[in-house]
Amino acid sequence: MPLKRAERLGRRFLNPVPTKVGGLSIIFKIGPQFFLDTASRSPRRPPGPFRTDTEIYRNAPKSGLRVTWVGHSSSIVEIDGVTVLIDPVWDERAAPTQWAGPKRFFAPPLPLEDLPPIDVILLSHDHYDHLGEGTVRHLARMKSMRQVRWIAPLGVGAILASFGVNPAQCTELDWTEEAKVGALTITALPARHFSGRSLFNRFRTLWASFALVGPTRRVYYGADSGEWPGFRDIGDAFGPFDLSMLEIGASHPLWADIHMGPEGAVRTFHALGGHGLFMPIHWGLFDLALHPWQQPIESVAAVEDLKIFSPTPGTPTEVAKDQEIRSSWWR
């Protein structure tokens, strides 16, 4: 399937293949389960606490690639001399308000003020579990972020500006467009998902996955996506990847078109070429579906011959060739 720019129907962006997103009908179907059957969807007691040893950031990664998984889809990726902060959510809740909605299972492992020097902040789409308003507002006020580059899909820049980000620092990308930051090339690529911070503005901004390609290391950040045939083309065009960051949580058969789940993530990893390490993301921090909170990681951990990179939250971890990291913090 050829990789190409996003298409629109009126003001709405379209997915790369026909996709069912669902709406109020899904709420009626799962509502009783979602609100009443909550026993196993959250930890009995908060995991952690997790603490990041920020002294590690004083030295560049020897491997050329180091990742700090902050939780869910938020990560700090140090790749070929460029430090990328991906989908930062330090907010207490992944919701429009901070008094109701999915609450994080554990506190951020480091304050925003203790971040290493960031070169670029990368946003995949505007959903609350990927773009935290409080986090963005805080980052926009920090002196250390006054020169940082913000990269986001089409339309997201206006949201960032409304949260205080200087529009001059923001680059919006369509699918297949790229931006260069130091030695790193960041290319926005199609994903099968949707956007919107309410039921009334869906599809008005674009959503994307990203290839991060440096002189020596390559990372694919899948963000949120259902399965689709284009993953094979992404692997052919931008791989082989040293690390493929793929979502495993918040899945359900009713929304399989937009969230691939653990089994789909494993298939997607192989569609991308099956090279390097598989990093499970989009799990372990928020209650966003009906499955037990540990089920996604238990599913992928049980897959034979799958090289997994799953460090403890907040731990800066080198990505070495064929070297698995299987933290059991969630147990």
Buried (B, 14 or more C-beta within 10 A) or exposed (E): EEBEEBEEEEEBBEBBBEBEBBEEEBEEEBEEEBEEEEEEBBBEEEBBEBEBEBEBBEEEBEBBBBBBBBBBBBBBBBBBBBBBBBBBBBBBBBBEEEEEBBBBBBBBBBEBEEBBEBBBBBBBBBBBBBBBBBBBBBBBEEEEBEEBBBBBBBBBBBBBBEBEBBEEBBBBBBBBBBBEBBEBBBBBBBBBBBBBBEEEBBBBBBBBBBBBBBEEBBBBBBBBBBBBEBBBBBBEBBBBBBBBBBBBBBBBEBBBBBBBBBBBBBBBBBBBBBBBBBBBBBBBBBBBBBBEBBBBBEBBBEBEEBBBBBBBBBBBBBBBEEEEBEBEBBE
